[in-house]
């Protein structure tokens, strides 16, 4: 157990200084997207709303059928 803990601590001590370098962004330069309206939110958001409506409509129809059969 002691040997495994020592190995883990040694590994963390060796890797942690490099973590900041690996996660750092390049210095300077223009913003990644210019002019600002370059994020296509509409395509994915519309598909998500349509999928939710289809799922909700199917669920409502099933609930209506179950409620009708129980009467």
DSSP file (Angstrom, degrees, kcal/mol; ACC not computed):
  #  RESIDUE AA STRUCTURE BP1 BP2  ACC     N-H-->O    O-->H-N    N-H-->O    O-->H-N    TCO  KAPPA ALPHA  PHI   PSI    X-CA   Y-CA   Z-CA
    1    1 A X     >        0   0    0      0, 0.0     4,-2.3     0, 0.0     5,-0.2   0.000 360.0 360.0 360.0 -44.9    0.0    0.0    0.0
    2    2 A X  H  >  +     0   0    0      1,-0.2     4,-2.4     2,-0.2     5,-0.2   0.885 360.0  52.4 -62.4 -38.4    2.8    2.4    0.9
    3    3 A X  H  > S+     0   0    0      2,-0.2     4,-2.2     1,-0.2    -1,-0.2   0.897 109.8  47.9 -66.5 -40.4    4.6    1.6   -2.3
    4    4 A X  H  > S+     0   0    0      2,-0.2     4,-2.4     1,-0.2    -1,-0.2   0.894 112.1  49.5 -67.6 -40.1    1.5    2.4   -4.4
    5    5 A X  H  X S+     0   0    0     -4,-2.3     4,-2.6     2,-0.2     5,-0.2   0.907 110.7  50.1 -64.3 -42.0    0.9    5.7   -2.5
    6    6 A X  H  X S+     0   0    0     -4,-2.4     4,-2.3     1,-0.2    -2,-0.2   0.907 110.9  49.3 -63.7 -41.2    4.5    6.7   -3.0
    7    7 A X  H  X S+     0   0    0     -4,-2.2     4,-2.5     2,-0.2    -2,-0.2   0.919 111.5  49.2 -63.6 -43.3    4.2    6.0   -6.8
    8    8 A X  H  X S+     0   0    0     -4,-2.4     4,-2.5     2,-0.2    -2,-0.2   0.920 112.4  47.1 -63.1 -44.4    1.0    8.0   -7.1
    9    9 A X  H  X S+     0   0    0     -4,-2.6     4,-2.4     2,-0.2    -1,-0.2   0.896 112.5  49.8 -64.9 -39.5    2.4   11.0   -5.2
   10   10 A X  H  X S+     0   0    0     -4,-2.3     4,-1.7    -5,-0.2    -2,-0.2   0.912 111.4  49.3 -64.3 -42.2    5.6   10.8   -7.3
   11   11 A X  H  X S+     0   0    0     -4,-2.5     4,-2.2     2,-0.2     5,-0.2   0.928 112.2  47.4 -62.7 -45.2    3.5   10.7  -10.5
   12   12 A X  H  X S+     0   0    0     -4,-2.5     4,-2.4     1,-0.2    -2,-0.2   0.898 110.6  52.6 -62.9 -40.8    1.4   13.6   -9.4
   13   13 A X  H  < S+     0   0    0     -4,-2.4     4,-0.5     1,-0.2    -1,-0.2   0.827 113.8  43.3 -65.4 -31.3    4.5   15.6   -8.5
   14   14 A X  H  < S+     0   0    0     -4,-1.7     4,-0.3    -5,-0.2    -2,-0.2   0.826 119.5  40.6 -83.3 -31.8    6.0   15.0  -11.9
   15   15 A X  H >X S+     0   0    0     -4,-2.2     4,-1.1    -5,-0.2     3,-1.0   0.824  98.9  71.7 -88.1 -33.2    2.9   15.6  -14.0
   16   16 A X  H 3X S+     0   0    0     -4,-2.4     4,-0.8     1,-0.3     3,-0.5   0.837  93.1  54.5 -59.9 -37.0    1.4   18.6  -12.2
   17   17 A X  H 3> S+     0   0    0     -4,-0.5     4,-0.6     1,-0.2    -1,-0.3   0.840 110.4  48.7 -64.8 -27.6    4.0   21.2  -13.4
   18   18 A X  H <> S+     0   0    0     -3,-1.0     4,-2.3    -4,-0.3    -1,-0.2   0.689  93.9  75.9 -82.8 -17.5    3.3   20.2  -17.0
   19   19 A X  H  X S+     0   0    0     -4,-1.1     4,-1.8    -3,-0.5    -1,-0.2   0.893  93.6  50.6 -62.9 -40.1   -0.5   20.5  -16.6
   20   20 A X  H  X S+     0   0    0     -4,-0.8     4,-0.8    -3,-0.2    -1,-0.2   0.884 111.3  48.8 -65.3 -37.7   -0.4   24.3  -16.7
   21   21 A X  H  < S+     0   0    0     -4,-0.6     3,-0.4     1,-0.2    -2,-0.2   0.893 111.3  49.4 -68.9 -39.8    1.6   24.2  -19.9
   22   22 A X  H  < S+     0   0    0     -4,-2.3    -1,-0.2     1,-0.2    -2,-0.2   0.815 115.5  42.8 -70.6 -29.8   -0.6   21.7  -21.6
   23   23 A X  H  < S+     0   0    0     -4,-1.8    -1,-0.2    -5,-0.2    -2,-0.2   0.536  90.4 110.2 -93.6  -7.2   -3.8   23.7  -20.7
   24   24 A X     <  -     0   0    0     -4,-0.8     2,-0.2    -3,-0.4     3,-0.1  -0.352  62.9-132.0 -72.1 148.5   -2.4   27.1  -21.5
   25   25 A X        -     0   0    0      1,-0.1    -1,-0.1    -2,-0.1    -2,-0.1  -0.619  34.9 -88.6 -93.2 157.6   -3.7   29.0  -24.6
   26   26 A X        -     0   0    0     -2,-0.2     2,-0.3     1,-0.1    -1,-0.1  -0.294  48.4-104.5 -65.0 153.3   -1.3   30.7  -27.0
   27   27 A X  S    S-     0   0    0     -3,-0.1    -1,-0.1     0, 0.0    -3,-0.0  -0.617  73.3 -21.8 -83.8 134.0   -0.3   34.3  -26.3
   28   28 A X  S    S+     0   0    0     -2,-0.3     2,-0.0     1,-0.1    -2,-0.0  -0.092  73.2 121.3  71.0-165.9   -1.8   37.1  -28.2
   29   29 A X        -     0   0    0      2,-0.0    -1,-0.1     3,-0.0     3,-0.1  -0.097  68.3 -54.9  92.2 167.0   -3.4   37.0  -31.6
   30   30 A X        -     0   0    0      1,-0.1     4,-0.0     2,-0.1     0, 0.0  -0.281  69.7 -82.2 -73.2 164.2   -6.9   37.9  -32.8
   31   31 A X        -     0   0    0      1,-0.1    -1,-0.1     2,-0.1     3,-0.1  -0.304  44.6-110.6 -61.8 154.6  -10.0   36.5  -31.2
   32   32 A X  S    S+     0   0    0      1,-0.2     2,-0.4    -3,-0.1    -1,-0.1   0.734 103.1  29.9 -64.3 -21.3  -10.8   33.0  -32.5
   33   33 A X  S    S-     0   0    0      6,-0.0     2,-0.4     0, 0.0    -1,-0.2  -0.939  77.0-158.3-142.8 116.8  -14.0   34.3  -34.3
   34   34 A X  S    S+     0   0    0     -2,-0.4     2,-0.2    -3,-0.1    -4,-0.0  -0.980  73.2  38.7-141.6 129.3  -14.5   37.7  -35.6
   35   35 A X  S    S-     0   0    0     -2,-0.4    -1,-0.1     0, 0.0     3,-0.0   0.493  93.2-123.3 -73.2 160.1  -17.1   39.3  -36.3
   36   36 A X  S    S+     0   0    0      1,-0.2     2,-3.0    -2,-0.2     3,-0.4   0.754  94.3  77.0 -55.2 -36.9  -19.0   38.0  -33.2
   37   37 A X        +     0   0    0      1,-0.2    -1,-0.2     3,-0.0    -3,-0.1  -0.213  62.6 107.5 -76.3  59.8  -22.1   36.3  -34.8
   38   38 A X        +     0   0    0     -2,-3.0     2,-0.7    -5,-0.1    -1,-0.2   0.276  45.3  98.9-115.9  10.6  -20.2   33.2  -35.9
   39   39 A X        -     0   0    0     -3,-0.4     2,-2.0    -6,-0.1     3,-0.3  -0.879  67.3-144.6 -99.9 113.1  -21.6   30.7  -33.4
   40   40 A X     >  +     0   0    0     -2,-0.7     4,-0.7     1,-0.2     3,-0.1  -0.488  40.8 150.8 -79.8  78.8  -24.4   28.7  -35.1
   41   41 A X  H  >  +     0   0    0     -2,-2.0     4,-2.2     1,-0.2     5,-0.2   0.838  60.8  67.1 -75.4 -32.9  -26.6   28.3  -32.1
   42   42 A X  H  > S+     0   0    0     -3,-0.3     4,-2.7     1,-0.2     5,-0.3   0.874  93.6  55.4 -61.3 -43.0  -29.8   28.1  -34.2
   43   43 A X  H  > S+     0   0    0      1,-0.2     4,-1.6     2,-0.2    -1,-0.2   0.935 115.8  34.8 -59.2 -51.1  -29.2   24.8  -35.9
   44   44 A X  H  X S+     0   0    0     -4,-0.7     4,-2.1     2,-0.2    -1,-0.2   0.868 117.9  52.6 -72.4 -37.0  -28.7   22.7  -32.8
   45   45 A X  H  X S+     0   0    0     -4,-2.2     4,-2.3     2,-0.2    -2,-0.2   0.897 108.8  49.7 -67.7 -40.4  -31.2   24.6  -30.7
   46   46 A X  H  X S+     0   0    0     -4,-2.7     4,-2.5    -5,-0.2    -1,-0.2   0.916 111.0  49.6 -63.9 -43.2  -33.9   24.1  -33.3
   47   47 A X  H  X S+     0   0    0     -4,-1.6     4,-2.4    -5,-0.3    -2,-0.2   0.887 110.9  50.4 -63.2 -38.6  -33.2   20.4  -33.6
   48   48 A X  H  X S+     0   0    0     -4,-2.1     4,-2.1     2,-0.2    -2,-0.2   0.903 111.2  47.7 -66.3 -41.7  -33.4   20.1  -29.8
   49   49 A X  H  X S+     0   0    0     -4,-2.3     4,-2.3     2,-0.2    -2,-0.2   0.913 112.6  49.0 -66.0 -42.7  -36.7   21.9  -29.6
   50   50 A X  H  X S+     0   0    0     -4,-2.5     4,-2.5     1,-0.2    -2,-0.2   0.918 111.0  50.1 -63.2 -43.2  -38.2   19.8  -32.4
   51   51 A X  H  X S+     0   0    0     -4,-2.4     4,-2.5     1,-0.2    -1,-0.2   0.900 110.9  49.8 -62.6 -40.0  -37.0   16.6  -30.7
   52   52 A X  H  X S+     0   0    0     -4,-2.1     4,-2.8     2,-0.2    -1,-0.2   0.892 110.7  49.4 -64.9 -40.3  -38.5   17.8  -27.4
   53   53 A X  H  X S+     0   0    0     -4,-2.3     4,-2.6     2,-0.2    -2,-0.2   0.906 112.4  47.4 -65.7 -41.4  -41.9   18.5  -29.1
   54   54 A X  H  X S+     0   0    0     -4,-2.5     4,-2.2     2,-0.2    -2,-0.2   0.932 114.9  46.0 -64.7 -45.4  -41.9   15.1  -30.8
   55   55 A X  H  X S+     0   0    0     -4,-2.5     4,-2.2    -5,-0.2    -2,-0.2   0.930 115.5  46.2 -63.4 -46.0  -41.1   13.3  -27.6
   56   56 A X  H  X S+     0   0    0     -4,-2.8     4,-2.6     1,-0.2    -2,-0.2   0.877 111.6  51.7 -65.2 -38.9  -43.6   15.3  -25.6
   57   57 A X  H  X S+     0   0    0     -4,-2.6     4,-2.3     2,-0.2    -1,-0.2   0.907 111.0  47.4 -64.5 -42.2  -46.3   14.9  -28.2
   58   58 A X  H  X S+     0   0    0     -4,-2.2     4,-2.3     2,-0.2    -2,-0.2   0.906 112.7  49.1 -64.5 -41.5  -45.8   11.1  -28.2
   59   59 A X  H  X S+     0   0    0     -4,-2.2     4,-2.3     2,-0.2    -2,-0.2   0.913 111.7  48.9 -64.2 -43.2  -45.8   11.0  -24.4
   60   60 A X  H  X S+     0   0    0     -4,-2.6     4,-2.2     2,-0.2    -2,-0.2   0.890 110.7  50.8 -64.3 -39.7  -49.1   13.1  -24.3
   61   61 A X  H  X S+     0   0    0     -4,-2.3     4,-2.2     2,-0.2    -2,-0.2   0.911 110.7  48.7 -65.5 -41.8  -50.7   10.8  -26.9
   62   62 A X  H  X S+     0   0    0     -4,-2.3     4,-2.3     2,-0.2    -2,-0.2   0.908 111.5  49.4 -63.4 -41.5  -49.8    7.7  -24.9
   63   63 A X  H  X S+     0   0    0     -4,-2.3     4,-2.3     1,-0.2    -2,-0.2   0.891 110.7  50.7 -64.9 -38.6  -51.1    9.2  -21.7
   64   64 A X  H  X S+     0   0    0     -4,-2.2     4,-2.0     2,-0.2    -1,-0.2   0.901 111.2  48.5 -65.2 -40.7  -54.4   10.2  -23.5
   65   65 A X  H  X S+     0   0    0     -4,-2.2     4,-1.8     2,-0.2    -2,-0.2   0.897 112.6  47.5 -66.7 -41.0  -54.8    6.6  -24.8
   66   66 A X  H  X S+     0   0    0     -4,-2.3     4,-1.4     2,-0.2    -2,-0.2   0.902 112.6  48.9 -66.6 -41.6  -54.1    5.0  -21.4
   67   67 A X  H  X S+     0   0    0     -4,-2.3     4,-0.6     1,-0.2    -1,-0.2   0.872 111.1  50.7 -66.3 -37.4  -56.6    7.4  -19.7
   68   68 A X  H  < S+     0   0    0     -4,-2.0     3,-0.5     1,-0.2    -1,-0.2   0.848 109.1  50.8 -69.1 -35.2  -59.2    6.6  -22.4
   69   69 A X  H  < S+     0   0    0     -4,-1.8    -1,-0.2     1,-0.2    -2,-0.2   0.801 104.1  57.9 -73.4 -29.4  -58.9    2.9  -22.0
   70   70 A X  H  <        0   0    0     -4,-1.4    -1,-0.2     1,-0.2    -2,-0.2   0.669 360.0 360.0 -77.8 -15.3  -59.3    3.0  -18.2
   71   71 A X     <        0   0    0     -4,-0.6    -1,-0.2    -3,-0.5    -2,-0.1   0.460 360.0 360.0 -82.6 360.0  -62.7    4.7  -18.4
